[in-house]
Amino acid sequence: MADETLRKLINPPASSELTVTSRQNQEPVRLMISGSRWGIKIMIYTLFKLGFAPVDAWSKPQQIPHSNRLMSVMTKYIQRPGRIGESTPSNQSGQS
């Protein structure tokens, strides 16, 4: 029942609309959420509402060994800095 209520409140798409892009200049970063099943679901749906990641980008909750907590993971790809002279976070401050 709680799952149904969350889905109605947030209304996630039936399937994610991920685009396949070149991973040449991107670096994978692994993210993990740990806690109760309820807490993990709330965080995943909250991050979805904020536009961070689609709900189905996260793994199914798995038991953390030797613990009563669960975890869910996902991989987010971030843009790597380009070559000298290209736009990077450090030289986008507007200073020349």
C-alpha positions in Angstrom: 0.0 0.0 0.0 2.8 2.4 0.8 4.4 1.7 -2.6 1.2 2.5 -4.4 0.8 5.7 -2.4 4.3 6.8 -3.3 3.8 6.1 -6.9 0.6 8.1 -7.0 2.2 11.1 -5.3 5.3 11.2 -7.4 3.9 9.6 -10.6 7.2 8.2 -12.0 7.3 7.3 -15.7 6.6 3.7 -16.7 10.1 3.4 -18.0 13.1 5.7 -17.9 14.0 7.7 -21.0 17.7 7.4 -20.7 19.8 8.4 -23.7 22.8 6.5 -24.7 25.8 8.8 -24.9 29.5 8.3 -25.4 31.3 7.4 -22.2 34.7 8.5 -23.5 34.9 11.8 -21.5 32.8 10.6 -18.6 33.8 9.1 -15.3 31.5 6.6 -13.5 30.7 7.4 -9.8 29.0 4.8 -7.7 26.5 6.0 -5.2 24.9 4.1 -2.3 21.9 4.6 -0.1 21.7 2.5 3.1 18.9 2.1 5.6 15.5 0.5 6.0 13.5 -0.5 2.9 11.2 2.4 3.5 14.0 4.9 3.9 15.7 3.8 0.8 12.5 4.1 -1.3 11.8 7.6 0.1 15.3 8.8 -0.8 15.2 7.2 -4.3 11.8 8.9 -5.0 13.0 12.2 -3.5 16.1 12.2 -5.8 13.9 11.3 -8.7 11.6 14.3 -8.0 14.7 16.5 -7.8 15.7 15.3 -11.3 18.8 13.5 -10.0 18.2 10.0 -11.4 15.3 7.8 -12.6 13.8 5.4 -10.1 14.9 2.4 -12.1 18.6 3.5 -12.2 18.9 2.2 -8.6 19.5 -1.5 -7.8 17.0 -3.5 -5.8 17.7 -3.2 -2.1 20.2 -5.8 -0.9 21.1 -6.9 2.6 24.3 -5.4 4.0 26.3 -8.3 5.4 26.4 -8.6 9.2 23.8 -5.8 9.5 20.0 -5.4 9.7 20.2 -2.6 7.0 19.7 -2.7 3.3 21.5 -0.8 0.5 20.8 0.3 -3.0 23.4 1.5 -5.5 23.5 3.3 -8.8 26.2 4.6 -11.2 26.1 8.2 -12.2 28.4 9.4 -15.0 30.0 12.8 -14.7 31.8 14.8 -17.4 35.6 14.7 -17.1 37.5 17.9 -17.7 38.6 18.4 -21.3 42.0 19.4 -22.8 43.7 22.6 -22.0 41.7 25.5 -23.4 38.4 23.7 -23.2 35.7 24.7 -20.8 36.2 23.1 -17.3 34.6 23.9 -14.0 37.8 25.7 -12.8 38.0 28.1 -15.7 34.3 29.0 -16.0 34.4 31.7 -13.4 34.3 34.4 -16.0 37.9 35.5 -15.3 40.4 35.7 -18.2 
